[in-house]
Amino acid sequence: MFEFTETISIHAEPSTVWDVMHDLEKWWPASNPEHESLERLDDRGIEPGARLRIREKIVGVPGEAVGTITRVEPGAEVTWDAPEARYWWLGMGLTVGEGVTWSLDPGSGADTRVIAHVWATFAPGRAGHLTEWLFKNVLDGERKDREHARTELRYLKRVIEEAGRPPAVQDD
């Protein structure tokens, strides 16, 4: 298993940040070039029990994860968990449990800290230990997965802060 936390400070009120983050289809696919698609598997909103399928690359390895939103604290936190995500590397299918909790922490002044807590679990036994060893030692997965999360956070910061700026004055 591994887990990490990445944070970024966004110059916006928590409600503004939540409004953007709550619209997953709008921001998540665009937030990282490794994201391929996000598909809702039911007609539920961002609420516990809602199911999502994501296709993305992690450390350059393509995968698909069907997961469930397991926790929502409106305006503050959402957790998505996919206990059996599948990735394909060199023709091998690898199963990894993965998840993320996105949370908002009202900082000081008009800033909001966005926190991404990411984790991955590997199956017990030899196959799981081999998958974990390959991910960590051959693919440099922990470092690259951190950068993956930082890319998403930087995207959110840029989109939210640029939306809050007044339009530029054009010279005639």
HUVEN-V206187 format. One record per backbone hydrogen bond with DSSP energy under -0.5 kcal/mol. CO is the residue of the C=O (numbers start at 0). NH is the residue of the N-H. If there is no record, write none. Layout:
BEGIN
co=CO nh=NH
co=CO nh=NH
END
This chain:
BEGIN
co=1 nh=119
co=3 nh=117
co=5 nh=115
co=7 nh=9
co=7 nh=113
co=9 nh=11
co=9 nh=111
co=12 nh=15
co=12 nh=16
co=13 nh=17
co=14 nh=18
co=15 nh=19
co=16 nh=20
co=17 nh=21
co=18 nh=22
co=19 nh=22
co=21 nh=23
co=22 nh=25
co=22 nh=26
co=23 nh=27
co=23 nh=28
co=26 nh=30
co=27 nh=30
co=28 nh=31
co=31 nh=34
co=33 nh=56
co=36 nh=54
co=38 nh=52
co=44 nh=46
co=46 nh=49
co=49 nh=68
co=50 nh=40
co=50 nh=41
co=51 nh=66
co=52 nh=38
co=53 nh=64
co=54 nh=35
co=54 nh=36
co=55 nh=62
co=57 nh=60
co=59 nh=61
co=60 nh=57
co=61 nh=87
co=62 nh=55
co=63 nh=85
co=64 nh=53
co=64 nh=66
co=66 nh=51
co=67 nh=69
co=67 nh=80
co=68 nh=48
co=70 nh=78
co=71 nh=73
co=72 nh=75
co=72 nh=76
co=75 nh=103
co=76 nh=72
co=77 nh=101
co=78 nh=69
co=78 nh=70
co=79 nh=99
co=80 nh=67
co=81 nh=84
co=81 nh=97
co=84 nh=95
co=85 nh=63
co=86 nh=88
co=86 nh=93
co=87 nh=61
co=88 nh=91
co=91 nh=88
co=91 nh=93
co=93 nh=86
co=94 nh=122
co=95 nh=84
co=96 nh=120
co=97 nh=81
co=98 nh=118
co=99 nh=79
co=99 nh=101
co=100 nh=102
co=100 nh=116
co=101 nh=77
co=102 nh=114
co=104 nh=112
co=107 nh=110
co=109 nh=11
co=110 nh=106
co=111 nh=9
co=112 nh=104
co=112 nh=114
co=113 nh=7
co=114 nh=102
co=114 nh=116
co=115 nh=5
co=115 nh=117
co=116 nh=100
co=117 nh=3
co=118 nh=98
co=119 nh=1
co=120 nh=96
co=123 nh=127
co=124 nh=128
co=125 nh=129
co=126 nh=130
co=127 nh=131
co=128 nh=132
co=129 nh=133
co=130 nh=134
co=131 nh=135
co=132 nh=136
co=132 nh=137
co=133 nh=137
co=133 nh=138
co=134 nh=140
co=139 nh=143
co=140 nh=144
co=141 nh=145
co=142 nh=146
co=143 nh=147
co=144 nh=148
co=145 nh=149
co=146 nh=150
co=147 nh=151
co=148 nh=152
co=149 nh=153
co=150 nh=154
co=151 nh=155
co=152 nh=156
co=153 nh=157
co=154 nh=158
co=155 nh=159
co=156 nh=160
co=157 nh=161
co=158 nh=162
co=159 nh=163
co=161 nh=164
END
